[in-house]
Amino acid sequence: MTRFNAWNVFKNGFTGQKNWDRQWRDPEPKKEYDIIVVGGGLHGLATAYYLAKNHNKKNIAVLEKGWIGGGNAGRNTTIVRSNYMMPGNHEFYEHSLKLWENLSHDLNYNVMFSQRAHVSLFHSPSARDDAARRYNIMRLHGTDGELWNLDTLKNNIPHLNYDNARFPILGAAVQKRAGNARHDSAVWGYARAADSLGVDILQNCKVTGVQRSQSNIESLETSRGTIKAKKVGFAVAGHTSVLWQMAGLGNLPIESHKLQAFVTESVKPLLDHVVVYGVGGAHFYISQSDKGSMVFGGDLDWYKSYAQRGNLPIVQDSAEAAMAIMPCLGRIRLLRHWAGVMDMSMDGSFFICKTPLSNLYLNAGWNYGGFKASPASGWYFADLIANEQPHKHVQNHNLERFEKGINIDERGAGPDPKLHG
Ligand SMILES: Cc1cc2nc3c(=O)[nH]c(=O)nc-3n(C[C@H](O)[C@H](O)[C@H](O)COP(=O)(O)OP(=O)(O)OC[C@H]3O[C@@H](n4cnc5c(N)ncnc54)[C@H](O)[C@@H]3O)c2cc1C
């Protein structure tokens, strides 16, 4: 595979861009792999990459039922941040942010990570206290975080609704190292880097059945034939319960919900930050893409579904939330919207853990927030599969935490998956 560097870009510029290699191969499935990761989203691809890179594992395949990045990985609003405070969560997301900071170099692929700051508005003195607590905890752990008063906020983001808002803006909690990355680039970068280390990426390869003994998986039935595996990792986001039931393991503490994203026509530079607010039943986040589109989203669609399209009430709800905070968007045209299927867990936290089957490993429960998590998720999931032990940062992110009463619920919203935004 041709590496991207200044010389190769220059050389190919003179030869009509015809001499680049394929970015990843399109291999036929082998009869057997040492490790199969099911799911060609970011978590599956990152896991395969770190298995090969960090643990020198060979003979790995990623099985994807459609095309890589066709699920949530290519459908999200691309926000990357590490403003978490619970033990374990904090270390995990900070590790992820650090990986993002060097990801383009590591993968030799520009993931367009832009540290434009994540600005979380507050609208009441109690919300300011809450933000101060969270951001002070972050600072105690060495993560950047600061509070902006109204004047600083106005200087940085002049277009918000400061004069006539239903819920007046008092200031914001800000993480400056946070921002956005381009989701497709992250998918392609991980795929290309994993492929170059020998990982087989098998697209259009849907897992349709699981052959198992009492204690472990023997092979996977797929749309491209039966494939044996010594170890299997599930990283299928909103379809985790489907695969789990295929393996005959019953129910998981996960519900599959839809989340929509919205993109407008392009406008001149208007918003140089990621802006988020949640107050009075509204929940909204917005940024501007490099092409000039406003990219935004809000709440879940409020009912369980596997459909990758959204409903109209949420379109209205999100448009209202946009208008409430940035009235200047009133005449902008919405170009596209779509939905992804979210794996919402009962405490809003993820699973990277072993399972009742000795050679099956689980990566799931990413809720709204799995894009930013994908580098660390791949890193720690690969570590678990390779070493059979959870790293201390993910040791509580298992299926037993509910019966043991371990609290890693970042929002403290309780056991209703719809509330873990
Ligand atoms: C609208 C929206 C906005 C979001 N915004 C953000 C955000 O701003 N920041 C953030 O951090 N997170 C965000 N997220 C969440 C984030 O996108 C997800 O948590 C994350 O992408 C999930 O992990 P993944 O990339 O591996 O999932 P996916 O890309 O969904 O990967 C799972 C893959 O498994 C495949 N699969 C399923 N069943 C099978 C099968 N039987 N056989 C083979 N393959 C199978 C699917 O086709 C899919 O490609 C958002 C999500 C959505 C939908």
Ligand as a Chemical Component Dictionary entry (heavy atoms), coordinates in Angstrom:
data_LIG
# 
_chem_comp.id                   LIG 
_chem_comp.type                 NON-POLYMER 
_chem_comp.pdbx_formal_charge   0 
_chem_comp.three_letter_code    LIG 
# 
loop_
_chem_comp_atom.comp_id 
_chem_comp_atom.atom_id 
_chem_comp_atom.alt_atom_id 
_chem_comp_atom.type_symbol 
_chem_comp_atom.charge 
_chem_comp_atom.model_Cartn_x 
_chem_comp_atom.model_Cartn_y 
_chem_comp_atom.model_Cartn_z 
_chem_comp_atom.pdbx_ordinal 
LIG C1  C1  C 0 -27.261 10.442 14.578 1  
LIG C2  C2  C 0 -26.117 10.026 15.457 2  
LIG C3  C3  C 0 -25.317 10.982 16.037 3  
LIG C4  C4  C 0 -24.257 10.596 16.861 4  
LIG N1  N1  N 0 -23.409 11.549 17.312 5  
LIG C5  C5  C 0 -22.306 11.187 18.020 6  
LIG C6  C6  C 0 -21.356 12.175 18.396 7  
LIG O1  O1  O 0 -21.486 13.356 18.038 8  
LIG N2  N2  N 0 -20.301 11.780 19.126 9  
LIG C7  C7  C 0 -20.124 10.488 19.518 10 
LIG O2  O2  O 0 -19.163 10.211 20.224 11 
LIG N3  N3  N 0 -20.995 9.517  19.140 12 
LIG C8  C8  C 0 -22.079 9.833  18.389 13 
LIG N4  N4  N 0 -22.952 8.873  17.973 14 
LIG C9  C9  C 0 -22.753 7.487  18.418 15 
LIG C10 C10 C 0 -21.748 6.707  17.577 16 
LIG O3  O3  O 0 -21.933 6.937  16.207 17 
LIG C11 C11 C 0 -21.902 5.211  17.883 18 
LIG O4  O4  O 0 -21.924 5.010  19.281 19 
LIG C12 C12 C 0 -20.744 4.387  17.315 20 
LIG O5  O5  O 0 -20.543 4.689  15.955 21 
LIG C13 C13 C 0 -21.076 2.894  17.474 22 
LIG O6  O6  O 0 -20.001 2.066  17.189 23 
LIG P1  P1  P 0 -19.637 1.552  15.701 24 
LIG O7  O7  O 0 -19.010 2.683  14.953 25 
LIG O8  O8  O 0 -18.794 0.354  15.802 26 
LIG O9  O9  O 0 -21.088 1.195  15.175 27 
LIG P2  P2  P 0 -21.593 0.862  13.716 28 
LIG O10 O10 O 0 -20.940 1.746  12.709 29 
LIG O11 O11 O 0 -23.080 0.838  13.767 30 
LIG O12 O12 O 0 -20.981 -0.587 13.488 31 
LIG C14 C14 C 0 -21.656 -1.805 13.723 32 
LIG C15 C15 C 0 -21.629 -2.574 12.434 33 
LIG O13 O13 O 0 -22.113 -3.893 12.664 34 
LIG C16 C16 C 0 -22.706 -4.320 11.466 35 
LIG N5  N5  N 0 -23.559 -5.486 11.728 36 
LIG C17 C17 C 0 -24.726 -5.526 12.395 37 
LIG N6  N6  N 0 -25.236 -6.781 12.380 38 
LIG C18 C18 C 0 -24.341 -7.543 11.705 39 
LIG C19 C19 C 0 -24.296 -8.913 11.347 40 
LIG N7  N7  N 0 -25.293 -9.765 11.665 41 
LIG N8  N8  N 0 -23.224 -9.374 10.637 42 
LIG C20 C20 C 0 -22.208 -8.534 10.293 43 
LIG N9  N9  N 0 -22.213 -7.223 10.597 44 
LIG C21 C21 C 0 -23.251 -6.728 11.300 45 
LIG C22 C22 C 0 -23.482 -3.097 11.009 46 
LIG O14 O14 O 0 -23.792 -3.157 9.635  47 
LIG C23 C23 C 0 -22.528 -1.962 11.363 48 
LIG O15 O15 O 0 -21.744 -1.548 10.255 49 
LIG C24 C24 C 0 -24.024 9.218  17.134 50 
LIG C25 C25 C 0 -24.836 8.255  16.538 51 
LIG C26 C26 C 0 -25.866 8.642  15.687 52 
LIG C27 C27 C 0 -26.705 7.581  15.027 53 
# 
loop_
_chem_comp_bond.comp_id 
_chem_comp_bond.atom_id_1 
_chem_comp_bond.atom_id_2 
_chem_comp_bond.value_order 
_chem_comp_bond.pdbx_ordinal 
LIG C1  C2  SING 1  
LIG C2  C3  SING 2  
LIG C2  C26 DOUB 3  
LIG C3  C4  DOUB 4  
LIG C4  N1  SING 5  
LIG C4  C24 SING 6  
LIG N1  C5  DOUB 7  
LIG C5  C6  SING 8  
LIG C5  C8  SING 9  
LIG C6  O1  DOUB 10 
LIG C6  N2  SING 11 
LIG N2  C7  SING 12 
LIG C7  O2  DOUB 13 
LIG C7  N3  SING 14 
LIG N3  C8  DOUB 15 
LIG C8  N4  SING 16 
LIG N4  C9  SING 17 
LIG N4  C24 SING 18 
LIG C9  C10 SING 19 
LIG C10 O3  SING 20 
LIG C10 C11 SING 21 
LIG C11 O4  SING 22 
LIG C11 C12 SING 23 
LIG C12 O5  SING 24 
LIG C12 C13 SING 25 
LIG C13 O6  SING 26 
LIG O6  P1  SING 27 
LIG P1  O7  DOUB 28 
LIG P1  O8  SING 29 
LIG P1  O9  SING 30 
LIG O9  P2  SING 31 
LIG P2  O10 DOUB 32 
LIG P2  O11 SING 33 
LIG P2  O12 SING 34 
LIG O12 C14 SING 35 
LIG C14 C15 SING 36 
LIG C15 O13 SING 37 
LIG C15 C23 SING 38 
LIG O13 C16 SING 39 
LIG C16 N5  SING 40 
LIG C16 C22 SING 41 
LIG N5  C17 SING 42 
LIG N5  C21 SING 43 
LIG C17 N6  DOUB 44 
LIG N6  C18 SING 45 
LIG C18 C19 SING 46 
LIG C18 C21 DOUB 47 
LIG C19 N7  SING 48 
LIG C19 N8  DOUB 49 
LIG N8  C20 SING 50 
LIG C20 N9  DOUB 51 
LIG N9  C21 SING 52 
LIG C22 O14 SING 53 
LIG C22 C23 SING 54 
LIG C23 O15 SING 55 
LIG C24 C25 DOUB 56 
LIG C25 C26 SING 57 
LIG C26 C27 SING 58 
# 
